[in-house]
Amino acid sequence: MLFQLRWISEATNSFLKTSALSPAVELGAMWPPMGIEALDPFENNSIDYFLCLSSCVYISPNANNLNPFWITGFSDAESSFIISIRKKKDTKLGWSVTPIFSISLNKKDLQILEKIQYFFGVGTITFNKKDDCYFFSVQSIKHIVNAIIPHFEKNPLLTKKRIDFLLFKSAAELINAGEHLNSSGLQKIVNIRASLNKGLTDVLEKSFPDTKPVPRPAYKHMDIPNPNWFCGFVNGDGSFYVPISKSKSAVTGYNVRLGFSIWQHSRDVDLLTSFVNYMKAGFIVKNSSKPASCYVVTGFNDTVKIIIPFFEKYPLYGSKQLDFILFLEIASLMKAKFHLTNEGLNKIKDIRSKMNLRRSDIS
């Protein structure tokens, strides 16, 4: 069977919930459980069979099983390394210095932050009502030094965010040694902060006129060490989509394609290019008006033979997993040629309308 299904029809789901004979299914376990035979959607030619798939059951991967490489891949996509320097009257020098590792996600993906917090065993999760998002952060210097830094030393970041991590690490080591409590040490940290992310704020520039930004560490491209890194990176920055365009040659008047993409700033175009070799599929598109590049896979065969099986083996989490399930539904319909009928086309449009939404129904 080409795909191992992660959904079941409402009727089957009802049976499994109510029957005394139904097997116990642990969340995150592979479907189907022992004793239940999975159906191959490509062997069923009835569109009614596919229509029942629109109501799917989301099986959440076990919160205890996050792979360290997945954590790094997701952090490459979504995390920030920050050195907060702000005025504080009740301190010796009048400044508060705090190292912060953070990940901010829409409230639909709270469960991902909870998994990450469980993985590290440190940090807090707070809700930002203004941005409608949850914010996972680690601000304790003890936790930064003992949990965050060791993880990324053992499992290095692959994007140029690794440079920011190295600068962050240097500043954290100074803070841990108490250097932020004397003028010369504070200036060293400000010098590092000047080279980190977007540099100094106007307030810091005026307050520390003798600042000399430290040189940014050299970046060396590293190969993807583990498939879980790629999965985590896609969970953050990847996208599954279904472009539908008018076509005079198509029976329905519309051409339907499957698309998978990862956009990045052009500074990481070498990493994007490595995806072509790593996945043995896709190509790179550069934005002519912005410093951005994209890894794209649009061929049907590459999508169903490479991309989909990959994420069946290395499952996504949260809302991205729900998008993948809907994407897989559409791929199943297309494999059965239902996109060549008006009924099938309308069904695909309906499924597509549910993709890439800000959901609040993730279990």
N, C-alpha and C positions, 0 to 999 in steps of 0.2 A: 504494500500500500504506500503511495507516494507521501501522504501526510498522515500523521497520527492526530486524530481529531481531538480538540480540547473543548468541544461543546457537545450537547446531546439535545434531542428534541424535548419539548415540554412534556410530552406524554411519557417518555422514558424517564425524565427527571422526576415526574410525579410518582412513577412506579418505584424508583429507587428510594424516594423519601418515605414511602408508606409501606412497602412490602417487607415482611419479616425475613424474606429470603435475600433482600438486597445486601450486597457486600459493604463492609465499612470502608469508606474512601477517605484517606488522609489528605488534607489540603496540600496541594503541591505534588501529590503522587501522580504517576503517569496514568492517563486514561486510555483504554478501559482497564478496570481492575481485573484480577485473575477470575476467569470463569465467564467474562462478558466479552463477546466478540464485537469488535469495532466494524462499522460499516464504511465502505469506501464510497464517497460521494461520486467518484468518477465512473462507478459501475452502475449507477442508478440514472435512468434516463427520464425520470418524471420530474417536472418542475415543481410539482406539489411537494416532493421530498425536500427540495432545496428551500422552498418557502418556509418550511417549519424550522429552518436553521436561523431565521431572523431573530428568534428568541433564544439566546444562547446562555449557557451557564459559564460563568467566569470562575476558573479554578486558580486561586491565588497561590503562587509558589510559597513554600514554607519560609517564614520570617527568619528562621535560624540558619538558613542555608546560603546566605549571600557569600559569593566567592570573592576573595580579596582582590583578584584581578578585575572583577565586575565593579567593585567599589572604586578602584582607580580609574577605570574607563568612564564611569558615571561622573566622577569628580573632574576628570579632564573636560567633560562637557558642561557641568553645572556648578562646580564649586568656586569659592573665592578664598584667597589668602590675604588677609588684611592686617596691617599694623595701625591700630587706632591711636592717634595722639591728639588729645584734647585738653583744654584748660581745666584745671581743677584747683580751686583756691586752698583746700585743706591738705595739699601735698607739699613736700619739701621744696620742690622746684616750681610748683604751680602747674604741673602737667601730669596727666594720667596716661600711661602707656599700656595698651592691651593688645596681645596677639589674638586674632580671630580667624578660625576656620569656619566657613559657613556654606550652606546650601539653601537656596530659597526655591520653593515649588508652589504651584497653584494648589489650593486646598483639595482639589480632586486627587492629588497624589500624596496625601498625608502619610499613607501606609508605607511609602518608599522611605520617607524620612524616619519613620519609626523603625524600619528594618536597619537603616544605617546607624541610628542611635544604638540599637541593640548590638550591632556588629562591633562598634567601638567601645561600648559600655560607658560612654561619657557624653557630656553635652546636654543641651536643653532644646526643646521645641516650643516656639511661641507663634502666635497668630498675628499677622499684620492686617488689620481690618481695612486699611486704606488700599492696599494692593491685593487684597483678597487671597493672601498666600500664607503658607506656613514657613517658618524660618528655623532651620536646625543650625545651632552654633556651638562651638567649643571655644571658651574664652579663658579658662583656667590655664595658667602657664604650666602647672603640673601636668594637666591632661594633654596639653599641646606637646610637651616634651616627652611624655611617657606613652602616649597613644597615637597621636596624629603624625608626628614627624617620623617615628619608627616605621609606621605603615608605608609611607610614601618613599622612604629610603629602601625598603625591601621590595616594594611594588611601584617602580618609578612611573611618573606621569609621562605621556608620550607627546602631548602637544607642547607648544612653547610656554604653556602655563608652568612647566617644570622650572623655568627660569625664575618665575615669581615665587615658587615654592622654595628654591634655594636661597633667595633673598630673605624670604619670610623666616626660614630656618636660622639664618645668620642673626637676624634681629631677635628671634625668640631665645637664642642662646645667650645673647647679651642681657636680655631681660631676666632670664633665669639666673644669671650671675649677679643680678642686682645693679647692673651698669646704668639702668635708667634712673637711678636715684642720685647720680652725680652729673654735673654739667657736661663733662667731656663724653661720658657714656651716652647721655641723652642725645648729644649732637651726632654721635656715631649712628644711633638708631634713626635719627632724622635723615642722615645721609643715605641710609639704606632705603628708607621710606620714599625718598625722592626718586629712586630708580624702580620702585615697585608700582605695578598697575599704572594709574594715571598720574603718579607723582604727588607733589605737595599741593595742599589747598592754599588759597590766597592768604589765609590766616597764618599758616605755618611758614610760608615764604617770607612774610613780614616779620614773624617772630624769630626766625632763624636765618638771618641774612648771610651768615658764613657757610651755609650749606654747600657741600660739594658732593653731588650724586656719585655713589660708588659705581664702578663699571658693572654692567649686567653680565652675568656668567655666559660663557659660550654655549650655544645649543648644538647638540649632536643628535641627529636622527637615530631613533631606535626602532627595531622591528617589533611588531605586535607579538608579545610573549605568550599569549594565551587567548583562545576564542572568547573567554568570558570578558576580557577587556573590550573587545569589539562590541559584544552584546551590551555591556554597560554604557559604552559611548553612544551607541544607537538609542538606548533607552533615554538618553538625555537629548541628543541632537539629531537623531534619525527621523525620517518621515515616510509613512506608507500612504500612497495616494493613487487615485484612479482618474486620469484625464479622459474626458469624453468630448470629442470634437466632431463637427459636421463633416460628412464624407459623401460625395455623390456616388461613389462606387459601392458603398455599404448597403446591404439590403434594407436596413432600418433607417438609413440616412445618417448614421452616427458611427464613429469609430471609437472603440473602447480599448484602453491600454492599462497596464499595471505599471506603477512607478515606485521606486524606492530611492531616497536621496539623503545626503548628509551635507549641509551647508557649513562652511567654516570661513573665518577670516583668511585672506590670501597668505598670511604669514605661515599658515599650516598646510599650504598646498602640497608640500612634499609628503606629509602624512596622508592626505587624501589620495594622492597618486599611489601610495603603497597599498591602498585598499583594492585597487584594480588587480594587482598581482595577488594579494592575499585571498580575495574572494574568487579570483579567476572570472571576473565579470565586471561590466560597467565601464564608465569613462568619466573624464573630468570636464566640467563646464566652468568657464571663468566669466564673471560678471564684468561687462565692459564699463559700467558706470560707477561701480563700488568695489572696494578692495575685498572681494569675496569670491570664493570658488566652491564648486559643488561636485560631490561624487554622486553619479546617477546610474541606476540600472533600470532600463525600460523594456528590454526584450522579454517576451512572454516565457520563452524556454529558460532563460537565465533566472527569471523570477521564480518559476515553479520548480526548477531543478536545483537551484543553488540558494537563493535568498530565503525562500519559505522553509525548506528543510533545515537550514541553519538555525532559524529561530524556533523551530520545533524542538531541536536538540538543546538549544540554549535559550530558555524562555525569558521573555521580557516581563516587566512588572508594571502594575498600575494601569493608567489610562492608555499607555503605549501598547500594552498587551491587548486591551480591548480593541484598539484600532487594528492591530494585527489580526485578530480573530475575524473582524469584519472584512478585512483585506483578503483573508483566506477564503471567506464565503464567496466573495466576488471571483476569486481565482477559480474556485470550484465550478461556479456557473459558467465561466468562460471556457474551462476545460471541456465542459459538456455542450459547448456551442450555444448556450441559451442567450448569449449576448447578441446573437444573430436574429433573435425574434423580438418583436415589440414588447411582449410580456416579460421576457427575460431582461431586456434593456431597462424597462421601468423598475423592475425589481433591483437591478444593479444601482440605478439612480437613488432608489430609496435607501439601500444599504449605505451607499456612499455619503448620503446626507447625515448619517449618524457618526461618521468618522471625524477625527480631529476636533472634537467638541470639548468644552469644559464641563466634564461630567462630575456629578456628585453621588453617583450610584455604584461606586466601586466597593465591593465587599472585602 
